[in-house]
Amino acid sequence: MLLALALTSAPATTLAQDVAAEAPAYCTDLKRIAAVAMTKERFASITGKPRDGNFLDTTLALTGWRDCSLYGPATYTCDSQALATAEDAETAQARTMHDIKACLGEAWGEARNRSSSRYVVLHHAGRPLSITLSTDQTDKNEHVVRLILFVRRN
């Protein structure tokens, strides 16, 4: 009886609050980047200064990520913070996939036939957008998860 009383008097949380608690810090940024990618101008509104090759700085970096940039007219990329080992990167990759799906919603699903042990591909069900999450080792021998959002050409 006391347990029932305690449970009924506990503050209720809504599903929206639960989902928000699961959403990563970069969720709002990622949603905005996906929306910008679908405009006629694609990434023009978040394009910064030129870098080496076909890379450009971006004015919209994902919160908590580093070295975010644009590649060509239809690709946005960022690296996670440095991780100590390849195993840490694999664990972070799996967690990031879960976080992105929680952030972007049910329209995003894994394309298992295009994924492997080193990378995961997520596709939007109704738009020509994909996200690839791969593990990599930088020139400084740091392990990272690399996020690449791109507009598919179907």
N, C-alpha and C positions, 0 to 999 in steps of 0.2 A: 504494500500500500504506500509506504513512504517513497519507494522507488518510482512508482507511478506518479505520485505527486511531484517529485523532483523532476521527472521527465516532462511533465506537462507544464511546469513553471519555468523550464529552461527556455532561453531565448531561441526563437525559430530562425533558421537560416533559409534563405531562398536558394533555389537552383542557380539563379544568376550570380549570387554571391559565391557559391561553391565553384562555379565555372570560372569566375573572375579570380578566385584564389589559385586556381590551377594555371591560369594564363601566365605565360612568361613575361618578364619586364619589357621585352621587345615586341609584344603582341600588337600594340597600337601602331608601331612603326611598320611592322610587316604587313598589316592590313592596308596601310596607306600605300606602301610600295606596290602591293598587288593591284590596288585600285589605279595607281598611276600607270602601271604597265598596260592596262587595258584601254587607256585613252589613245586618241589618234597620235598624239605627240610622244607616246610611251614615256620614256624617262627624261625628256627634255626639261621638265620643270624641276628636277632634282639633280641636274648635271652641274658639276663643278669644273675645276681646272683640268687640263690635259695631263696625263701621266705618260710613261713610256708605252710604246706600242699603241694598241687600240684602246687602252684603258683611260678612264676619266675618273676624277674624284666625284663623289656624290655629296650633296648637301643634306642627305637624309641617311644617317648611319643607324643601324640597329642598336638599340640600347644594350650595352654589355658585350658587343662584338667589336672587332677591330679590322682595320684595313678594308673597309667597305669601298667598293668602286663599281663602276659601270664598264662593261665590255661591249663594244659595238652598240647598235641601236636597241637591242632587245634582251640584254643580260645584266643582272644585278648580282653582285657577289660580296660575301663577307666571310671572315674567319672568326672562329671562336677565340676565347682567351687561350693562352698556351696551356697545354696539358703535359704531365710528366711522362706518360708512357702511351704506347699504341693502344694498350688495353683501356686506359682512361679515355682515350679518344673514342673507342668503340662504344664504351658505356655512355659517354656524352652524346654520341650520335643517336643511340636508341632513345635516350631521354629527350633529345631535341625533336626527334620525329614525333614522339608522344605530345610534347608541348606545342608543336606547330599544328598538329591535328586538333588539339584542344582550342587553340587560338583561332584558327581559320574555319573550323566547323566541319560538318558532315559532308560537304561538297568535295572535300579533299580526301583522297585515299591513296594508299600505296599501290604502285604499279609493280607488283611482285615479279612479273615476267621481265621487267627492265631493271630490277634491283639485284644486288649481289652482296657478298659479305663485306665489301669495301665501300659500297654506296647504296643509298636508298633513294628511290624516285617517288615523289608524290605528284599526283595530277589533280587538277580541278575538273570536276565532272562536267561542267557546263561552259567552261572558258578554256581557251588555249594556253593555259598557264601550267608550268611545272616547277617543282623545287627538287633539286638534287642535294642530298647531304652525303658528303664523302669524308673520309678520314685522310689526313695527309701529314707529311713531315716537312717543315719549312727549312729554308737555308740555314737557319740557326739551330737546327735539330730539335725544334719544338714540335709537338704533336698538336694538331688542331682538327676541328670539324669545320669543313668548308660548306657554306650554304650558297647555292646558286639558284636564283629565281630567273626563269626565262619565259619568253613568249614563244610558244611552239608554232611552227608552221605546218599546218595539217595538209 
